[in-house]
Each structure stands twice: as C-alpha cells, then as structure tokens.
Amino acid sequence: MGKVRVAGFSLSLDGFGAGIEQSLRDPLGKRGPELFQWFFGTRTFRAMQGQPGGSEGVDESYAARSMAGFGAFILGRNMFGPVRGGWPDDAWKGWWGDNPPYHAPTFVLTHHPREPLVMEGGTTFHFVTDGIEAALARARAAAGDQDVKIGGGVSTVRQYLAAGLVDELHVAIAPVVLGRGEALFAGLDLPAVGFGVTEHVATELATHVVLAR
C-alpha cells in the first residue's frame, strides 16, 4: 500500500494556504497566485499547460515530485470549482479544461451527489458524499500500490491532518505575507501526531519543507 501525501502545497510566511474570496476570477483567492511563483516557472508546470521549457533545479525537483507516483487524488469541493450548494447542472467540469492534470481517479469531497465525470487523459472525477475516510478508502483502492495525494484545499488538508491520515507533507513557503486567508496549521499539533521535519531547502522563490511520520 502506498503513502498518503500532501505535496507541492504552497504557504505564505504567515501560514495561509489560500487568499480570501475565492471566485471564478480568483480561483486561488485574492493574492493567492503569489504563493505559487516557485511552481509556475518550472518544467513540470509548463508541461501541464502544454508548453515547452521551464526551470530546472530545486523548485522543479519538488514540482515534479508533487505530481509523480500518485494513483489517485482527493480534492475538496472548492478545489474542484466555485459552485456552492447543490449542483445546478453538470456544466461545471473543473478549472482545468477537458484534460485535467491528474490523469488518475480523483475523488471530490462534497455534500451534494453527482454522477462521475469522465475527462480526457485518464482523469475521472468521483463525487464522494460520505466523508474523508470513505473518500480515502476509495482512493486507496483505486491507487493500488501507488500513493494517494490529498490535493487541497486548506480545509481538506486540515481535516486529513487532524484525523492522522497523512503520512508525508511537503509545503513550499513563499516569501509573501498575506495577512488574511485560510490558515493551514492553526490549532493543529503536528508533533503530537508524530510529524517531524525530514527535509528543508531554500531557493529564491520558496523554502521547501517536508514533514513525515
């Protein structure tokens, strides 16, 4: 059985993993893109956009690791899109166009049922209404020997951390102060559930920290 990992999760210096007021215009919240400057220039990100080139080095190494080795993904409802409440129809199919970057079964946490959504490139979105543990059980079954990635957003990662269900966590701390947003670690005692720092390295655009149990 593979690990449950959070990888490539960007934070501000003051601990926020997303800006305020997520919307169709600001999918990462206001000022949210400032957290991801380390990622946007990498070869991995550019390949996800169908573009050539991109940076190599430490940031690219962590970017590549953040998308590799996963047999399934879990996303919160807000990570899938800005639609709130019941699904008015099946028109919204995610932020990513017809070929999302996951290329594996992807389980979306929601309170509102919806039929699975088959996309190009091997991604199928499955909408899970019975909680984080049920989603993880389905993701593990789909992933087989590969890892499961908890892809965010902040609330979803916090739930899995609080439940002791995450094996490894990579955060990329950007040299940015947001002041407001969604705080990742507030109220969580990571050492109490066995986490310690196993890697840390700084670049011009981020400090990469890996914690594992």
N, C-alpha and C positions, 0 to 999 in steps of 0.2 A: 504494500500500500504506500502511495506517495504521501508527501507532506501537504499541509495546508499553509499556504504562504500569502503574505501581503508583499507586493514588490513594486518598486517604482512609485511609491506613494509620496507625493510632494507636500512639504510643510513650510510654513513661514517660520521665522525666528521666534515669533510669539505663539507658535503651536497650532496655527489654523491650517486645515487641510482644504479649505474652500472659502471663497469670498461670500459676501452676503448677496441676497436677491438673485438666486439662480433664475434664469429665464431662457427663452428661445434665443434671445440676442446674447446672453451671457451664460453659456452652459456651465462654466466653472465658477459662476458668481462674479460679482464686480471685483476686478483686480485679480481674479483667480489665475489668469494666464501668466502672471508674474512669477508664480510658483514653479512653472514648468519650463523656464528658459533653458535649463540644463538638458531637457529632453528634446525640445523642438528642433535643435540643430543636429541631432545625432543621425547616423546612418539608419538606425532602426526606425526612428520616427518618419524619416523621409521615405523609406521603403513602404511604410504603412500608408503613405499618401500617394504611392505610385511614382515617386520622384527619385532620381539617381543622386549619388553623392551623399554628403553628410559627414559629420565629425567622427573621428576615431578617438581612442584614448579611454580614460576612466569613465567619463559620462556615458560613452557609447557602450562600454562593457556592462555597466549597470542597466542601461536601457535594454540591451539585448537579453540580459538575464531576467528582466521584468516581464518578458513576453515568451520566454522559452521554457519548455519542459512541462507545460500545462495541458492536461487532458480535459479540463472543464473549468468554467469560470462561474463566479457568483457575483451578481450586481444588485445594489439597492434600486428601488423604483426610480429615484431621482437620477441615478446614473444612466438609466435607460432613456429618460426623457423628461420634459417639463410638464407633462399631462398629470393632473392631480385628480383624485377621486376615481369614480368608475370610468372605464374606458368608453368614450362616446362612440367609437367605431374602431376599426383596425387600421386606420390611415397612418398613425404614427408607428414608424418601424425603427426608431433609434436615431442617434445623432450621425451615424457613420455612412449613410448611403446604402446601396444594395449589397456591398461586400464589407461587412464589419471586420475589425481586425482580430477577432477571437479565433475563428476557424476551428471551433470546437463547441460542444454543447454548453450553453450559457444560461444560467438559472437566475431569473429576476424575481426578487422578493416583492410581493405586493399583497394587498388585502382584497384585490378585485380579480376574479378569474378571467382568463383569456386563453384562447387556443394557442398552441405552439406556433411560432413564426419561423419558417424556414427561409434562410437568406443564402446568398451566394457564398462560395468559398468554404463551406462546411460549418458555418455558424447556424445553429438553431436556438432561438430564444424560447425557453420554457418558463412559464409564469407560475410561481410557487406561492400558495396562499396559506400554508400551514407551518410557517416559521423557519428560523435559521437552521435548526437541527435537521429538519426534513429536507431543506434545500441542500445541506451538506451531504446527507446520506445519498441523495440522488446524484449529486456532483461526484462523490467518491465512486459510485457505481459506474458512472459514465467515464471517469478518468482512468479506471483500472490501476495500473502501476505508476501512472504519471501523477504529477502534483495537481492540486486544486488551488486556483487563485481567487482570493477574496478581493475583487476589483474595486470596491468602494461603493458609494461614497463614505464620508466620515462616519455617519450613523451606523452603517452596515459594518464597517471595520470595528468600531467600538463595541458593537453587540457581540461579534465573534471573539474579540479580545476578552471582554468581560466574562464570557462563557468558558474561557480557557480552551478554545477550539483552534487557535492559531499556533503553528509550530515555529514560524520564522517571519520576521517583519523587517523589510527594508524601507527606510524613509530617506528622502532626499531633501535636506533642509536648505531652502533658498535664502540668500542674504536679503530678505524682504521682511518688513514689518507691516502687517495688515491692520492691526488694531481691533478689527472685528471679523467675525466669520464663524466657521464651525471648528471647535477645538477638538483635537484628536484624543489627547491624553488626560483631559480634566477628569479627576475623580477615579482614575484607573491606577492601581498599584501593580506595575509590571513585575518588579522583583518578587512580589508575593505569589505570583503565579509562575515563577521560575524563569523569567526572562533576564538575560544578561547580554551585554554588547560583545559581539564576536568580530566585527569589522568596523573600521571607520577610516574614511579617507576624504580629503577635501580637494575640490577643484575651484576654478574661478567662479563657477555658477552654482555650486551646491556642495554641501557636506553630506556624504553618503554614510549612513549608519545602518548596520544590520544587527538585529537582536534575535536571539534564538533561545529556545527552551531545551 
